[in-house]
Amino acid sequence: MSEAKAKGLSRQQMCDRLAMEFEDGWVVNLGIGIPTLCSNFDFGDREIIFHAENGVIGYGPLTGAGNEDLHLVNAGGQHVTLNPGAAIVHHADSFAIIRSGRIDVTVLGAYEVAANGDFANWKMAGQKGGGIGGAMDLAACAKRVFLAMEHTTRNGAPRLVERCTIPATARGVVDLVITNYGLFEITPEGMALREIAPGVSVEEVKATTGCNLTIPREVPPVRMA
């Protein structure tokens, strides 16, 4: 693991911070990879209905070892629990929920995100093929799009860029981005640093970001649960 990836927030902390943005009653889709950790957050009195593309509606935290139901997984194939009132629906019905605009927010992973809200998460540079899955439907139809991703590649190259250099999944749809370095918002003026991870300096964020950032005079630390 590179020094950049070792710094800042853990993946669970990244997802906890995004989960704080979820409002009571929201239907939330979690993409595979880092975003699946959002379901582990303690929402207290808030009711969050997690939606998985494979048709599990109303699931809860990931299961612990030895407690798995082999037939109950999220879209990433991870074993999950069910909350009261959960439902298992046909794959087509799951996508009908997406395409009808009933998803309040989708949390996706990404390879790159641009300052104008474009993002790319289905094909890496130099790769002949790729699998876009439901990301295109989610990006087009969800009311909000949040991204959870590492701040740099394994080689230290920026993932937050001025323009995506690999095929985009969707254009101009991203609202919030959490990385191990901080919380970023896409605004009409471009990308803004809203909160910074403990142990990371503003200079480090700027040096590892491939686009101009709006940075307030005082950047608060990332909110922790």
Secondary structure as UniProt FT lines:
FT   HELIX           3..6
FT   HELIX           11..19
FT   TURN            20..21
FT   TURN            24..25
FT   STRAND          27..30
FT   HELIX           34..40
FT   TURN            44..45
FT   STRAND          49..51
FT   TURN            53..54
FT   STRAND          56..62
FT   TURN            65..66
FT   TURN            70..71
FT   TURN            75..76
FT   STRAND          79..88
FT   HELIX           91..99
FT   TURN            100..101
FT   STRAND          105..108
FT   STRAND          112..114
FT   TURN            115..116
FT   STRAND          119..120
FT   TURN            125..126
FT   TURN            133..134
FT   HELIX           135..141
FT   STRAND          145..148
FT   TURN            154..155
FT   STRAND          160..161
FT   STRAND          176..179
FT   TURN            180..181
FT   STRAND          182..187
FT   TURN            188..189
FT   STRAND          190..196
FT   TURN            198..199
FT   HELIX           202..207
FT   STRAND          213..214
//
